[in-house]
């Protein structure tokens, strides 16, 4: 098991509301993902979201679709991007690696919880993954 996969396992153990994880490197390639979640067909949208530097007052992408589920982008900063499905099908936390960078830790969050419940833990793990990407 790679060090990156060990970190994913630790994240899943520590944060019960994280149901799926994917890692995108700075070149925009999918490095790994959990078996229960496949974002490979949606990678272009993640790369667009991560690659666009927003100017002051710019909103950027308003939504992203993953595995056929549409998520409204409710927060889009250099530190984090949060998406939520308005029909209650879950949330996304996208932590750029490094902060403001084009790689990312992408987490699918339990529909029963709020995305902020897992945000701090996800951001901490993104920092731990930075030297491995």
Buried (B, 14 or more C-beta within 10 A) or exposed (E): EEEBBEBBEEBBEEBEBBBBBBBBBBEBEBBEBBEEBBBEEBBEBBBEBBEEEEEEEEEEBEBBEBEEBEBBBBBBEEEBBBBBBEEEBBBBBBBBBBBEBBBBBBBBBBBEBEBEBBBEBBBEBBEBBBEBB
